[in-house]
Amino acid sequence: MGKHYPKEVKLEAIRMYYEEGMTQRAITEALGIHDQYRVKKWIKAYRREGLAAFDKMKNRVSMGRPPKKGNTQTYIARLEMENALLKKYHTELRKQVLAKRNIGSSTITDKNTK
């Protein structure tokens, strides 16, 4: 049987993955998690059920349909987190687009400006 990790550790792993863009391996090392696939399981559970996955996760593997929205507060918290991540992602994409536009900028000098 695997080691049980507190809900806080699971949430920190999720935050590190989505907000900091850390790899699953880096998160595993940073949090001292022994099972190299544990973070992957947590991310999968979060995608499937949101924060509610960590309220009831007790050494089980769930296959099949995800549960309904359930707790409204949990659902809202998940949507707010996703919204913040999408805004951050959009900002990064926008910076990349603007940077690419400047790559081919004109190199006109003061030679012909008399």
PyMOL commands that set and color helices and strands:
alter all, ss='L'
color gray80, all
select helices_A, chain A and resi 7-18+24-31+38-56+72-103+110-112
alter helices_A, ss='H'
color red, helices_A
deselect
rebuild
show_as cartoon
